[in-house]
Amino acid sequence: MARSPRAYVLECKDLDEAIATAALIPGALHGAVEVRPLVVFS
């Protein structure tokens, strides 16, 4: 059975915090989590 991909948008102070928070996502234990910056234009 295929699972549908999920997207999480996290607001973190730096890359280290983003990686630590991404490690807590349930799919990170047996899969992969991609961490990348998001630029917001206002």
HUQUI-V45867 format. One record per residue. RES is the residue in one small letter. SS is DSSP state (H for helix, E for strand, C for the rest). D_LAST is the distance of its C-alpha to the last C-alpha in whole Angstrom. Layout:
res:RES ss:SS d_last:D_LAST
res:RES ss:SS d_last:D_LAST
//
This chain:
res:m ss:C d_last:40
res:a ss:C d_last:37
res:r ss:C d_last:34
res:s ss:C d_last:31
res:p ss:C d_last:28
res:r ss:C d_last:25
res:a ss:C d_last:22
res:y ss:C d_last:21
res:v ss:C d_last:17
res:l ss:C d_last:18
res:e ss:C d_last:16
res:c ss:C d_last:19
res:k ss:C d_last:19
res:d ss:C d_last:20
res:l ss:H d_last:22
res:d ss:H d_last:25
res:e ss:H d_last:24
res:a ss:H d_last:22
res:i ss:H d_last:26
res:a ss:H d_last:28
res:t ss:H d_last:26
res:a ss:H d_last:26
res:a ss:C d_last:30
res:l ss:C d_last:30
res:i ss:C d_last:29
res:p ss:H d_last:32
res:g ss:H d_last:32
res:a ss:H d_last:32
res:l ss:C d_last:35
res:h ss:C d_last:37
res:g ss:C d_last:34
res:a ss:C d_last:31
res:v ss:C d_last:27
res:e ss:C d_last:25
res:v ss:C d_last:22
res:r ss:C d_last:19
res:p ss:C d_last:16
res:l ss:C d_last:13
res:v ss:C d_last:10
res:v ss:C d_last:6
res:f ss:C d_last:4
res:s ss:C d_last:0
//
